[in-house]
Amino acid sequence: MSTSAKGGVLVYAEHENGVIHPVSFELLGKGREIADRLGVELWSVLLGHRVKRQAEELVYYGADRVFLYDHPTLEVFDVVRYKHVLVKLVRETEPLVFLVGATPLGRSLAPRVAAALNTGLTADCIDLQVDKDGELIQIRPAFTGNILAHIKTRSRPIMATVRYRVMKAPKRDTSRRGVVVEKRPGEALETGLRFLGKVSARRVNLADADVIVAGGRGLKRKEDLKLLEELASLLGGVLGVSRPLVDEGWISKDYQVGFSGNTVKPRLYVACGISGSPQHLAGMRGSDVIVAINIDPSAPIFRVADYGVVGDLYEVVPKLIEALKRIKGGSVDG
Ligand SMILES: Cc1cc2nc3c(=O)[nH]c(=O)nc-3n(C[C@H](O)[C@H](O)[C@H](O)COP(=O)(O)OP(=O)(O)OC[C@H]3O[C@@H](n4cnc5c(N)ncnc54)[C@H](O)[C@@H]3O)c2cc1C
């Protein structure tokens, strides 16, 4: 493999304090597929300080070549500085495709890079395919999730952000070999941004939860969320909600599942008093097992549910809680 290259598929490797965000591995998996179809190399780019070891990880997950910018001036994420470095790299290496995770960081970085390069950006993709003519098709929900738009981009590089947990990460393979190209970020220009510290951390990480018990407008009062929280905790999971409860101000948006909230993929998703609008389904239909509790047998949620309970959540959920407590307490009769 040569030390210089042009025209690969480039994946931005996001990390926090050296911990690579799993969306980057998912993108490497999809990027591998695209690169193989196009007959080009798969690249990744990593910016930070003391992150050399992580560059190897990217190779284990499929990168043929990692452009590594390891420098004290890149220790803290400064969107303007990072943009400058990425724009320079893209101009030098001319990737065909540049993929970034649709995380809060990626959503801030990718549009700036695209604008500086005067290229298009398809945001929030849920799938990427290469068609028979070798063109990249970027698939994303449109019209509030009612249709899936298939988008081709004329400008180069083709840039897209891709949602977390919609693609499968490849298996880590430590026998893989690739090239790590150490790069210098260039002069650190004053960007006018100063990192003052983190003021709040997210209270819940829905995207990584194994079990989610979610409540919708079937709940009568904010206080009743506690009922679902209790069920979630007995199942070793977390609470989620449909958007109206966030709009009502009952709970923060961190808990929202759906098109304009979190995409989740738990092993178990229990939807309580949720009708199953396309916007809600867009965020949870990838769950392994879906259980729906709803008084209306014609609710659309039952069409995606593996198990459905037609009933009042105020009767069904307390019974479930009781049964789980009994099982946990050691008595399994009844
Ligand atoms: C641009 C846009 C983005 C959106 N993004 C999202 C999003 O990210 N996430 C999201 O969730 N929504 C989103 N929405 C809103 C979405 O269209 C729906 O309005 C919303 O999902 C409905 O929430 P719900 O199912 O809780 O409420 P409803 O549709 O009102 O359903 C309530 C359900 O509860 C049942 N029910 C009532 N009482 C009981 C009871 N006692 N026991 C059991 N069942 C009961 C009813 O039969 C009904 O099916 C978005 C909308 C737009 C326009």
The ligand as an ORCA input file, in Angstrom:
! r2SCAN-3c Opt
* xyz 0 1
  C     -41.668     17.010     12.414
  C     -42.232     16.067     13.430
  C     -41.361     15.296     14.160
  C     -41.863     14.436     15.120
  N     -40.977     13.684     15.855
  C     -41.468     12.801     16.761
  C     -40.571     11.988     17.525
  O     -39.347     12.068     17.416
  N     -41.119     11.120     18.399
  C     -42.473     10.977     18.591
  O     -42.882     10.158     19.421
  N     -43.324     11.769     17.901
  C     -42.859     12.672     17.008
  N     -43.735     13.473     16.340
  C     -45.165     13.460     16.763
  C     -45.943     12.322     16.134
  O     -46.468     12.733     14.898
  C     -47.121     11.919     17.049
  O     -47.930     13.041     17.303
  C     -46.692     11.327     18.385
  O     -45.739     10.293     18.171
  C     -47.893     10.754     19.118
  O     -47.502     10.396     20.396
  P     -48.337      9.318     21.204
  O     -48.363      8.028     20.483
  O     -47.812      9.317     22.596
  O     -49.787      9.993     21.281
  P     -51.131      9.587     20.546
  O     -50.950      9.455     19.101
  O     -52.164     10.542     21.052
  O     -51.453      8.135     21.108
  C     -51.807      7.850     22.422
  C     -52.168      6.376     22.472
  O     -52.431      6.000     23.803
  C     -53.504      5.089     23.813
  N     -54.092      5.147     25.158
  C     -54.829      6.140     25.712
  N     -55.122      5.845     26.997
  C     -54.531      4.646     27.252
  C     -54.455      3.829     28.414
  N     -55.017      4.198     29.568
  N     -53.785      2.666     28.321
  C     -53.206      2.284     27.160
  N     -53.243      3.020     26.034
  C     -53.888      4.196     26.097
  C     -54.422      5.548     22.717
  O     -55.236      4.481     22.249
  C     -53.426      6.030     21.662
  O     -53.115      4.994     20.746
  C     -43.259     14.329     15.362
  C     -44.130     15.092     14.590
  C     -43.627     15.957     13.638
  C     -44.589     16.779     12.828
*
